[in-house]
Amino acid sequence: MYEPGMTKSEEHHAFEAWMEQIDRILWATIGLSYMDLVDAPYRDLFRDGLTPLEMVYELADHDEVVSIALQEGALALRSEEI
């Protein structure tokens, strides 16, 4: 999770871990990676404090595949299961 005052190195490692969590959620629910979806302002939303699960829902607002998967109940995971 992002915290103001992090060093660039700390932020980089936290961001990479956050992106890995997003990827795990996506693979577990729709079988795709974030790299298969539309571009999104990941770094900005990471800095805004979104959780990986919140980011997946944000992606659904901009990507039809993710949106359909969510509507069909594919994302019935709790973040602690990821």
C-alpha positions in Angstrom: 0.0 0.0 0.0 1.2 3.5 -0.8 2.2 5.8 2.0 3.3 9.4 1.5 7.0 9.8 2.2 8.1 6.5 0.8 11.4 6.4 -0.9 11.3 5.7 -4.7 12.6 2.2 -4.0 9.9 1.5 -1.4 7.2 2.9 -3.7 8.5 0.8 -6.6 8.4 -2.4 -4.5 4.9 -1.6 -3.0 3.6 -0.8 -6.5 4.9 -4.0 -8.0 3.3 -6.1 -5.1 0.1 -4.2 -5.6 0.1 -5.0 -9.4 0.8 -8.7 -8.7 -2.2 -8.8 -6.4 -4.4 -7.2 -9.2 -3.0 -9.8 -11.6 -3.8 -12.7 -9.2 -7.4 -11.4 -8.8 -7.9 -11.1 -12.6 -6.4 -14.5 -13.3 -8.5 -16.2 -10.6 -11.7 -14.6 -11.9 -11.5 -14.1 -15.6 -8.3 -15.8 -16.7 -6.7 -12.6 -18.0 -3.8 -10.4 -16.9 -4.0 -6.6 -16.5 -1.8 -6.5 -19.5 -4.6 -8.0 -21.6 -7.0 -5.2 -20.7 -7.3 -1.5 -21.5 -4.6 0.8 -20.2 -5.4 2.4 -16.9 -3.6 5.0 -14.7 -2.4 2.3 -12.3 0.3 4.4 -10.6 -2.0 7.3 -9.9 -4.7 5.0 -8.5 -2.1 3.2 -6.4 -1.1 6.6 -5.0 -4.7 7.4 -4.4 -4.9 4.4 -2.0 -7.1 2.0 -4.0 -6.8 -1.6 -2.9 -6.1 -4.2 -5.6 -9.8 -5.3 -5.4 -11.0 -1.7 -5.8 -8.7 -1.4 -8.8 -10.3 -4.4 -10.4 -13.7 -2.8 -10.0 -12.2 0.4 -11.5 -11.0 -1.6 -14.5 -14.6 -2.9 -14.9 -15.7 0.7 -15.5 -13.4 0.9 -18.5 -13.2 -2.7 -19.9 -16.2 -4.7 -21.1 -14.6 -8.1 -20.4 -14.0 -7.3 -16.7 -17.4 -5.6 -16.4 -19.2 -8.7 -17.8 -17.2 -11.0 -15.5 -18.2 -9.0 -12.5 -21.9 -8.9 -13.6 -21.9 -12.7 -13.9 -20.6 -13.0 -10.4 -17.1 -14.1 -11.3 -15.5 -11.8 -8.8 -17.0 -13.4 -5.7 -13.6 -13.4 -3.9 -12.8 -11.5 -0.8 -9.5 -9.7 -0.9 -8.0 -11.8 2.0 -8.4 -14.9 -0.2 -6.0 -13.5 -2.8 
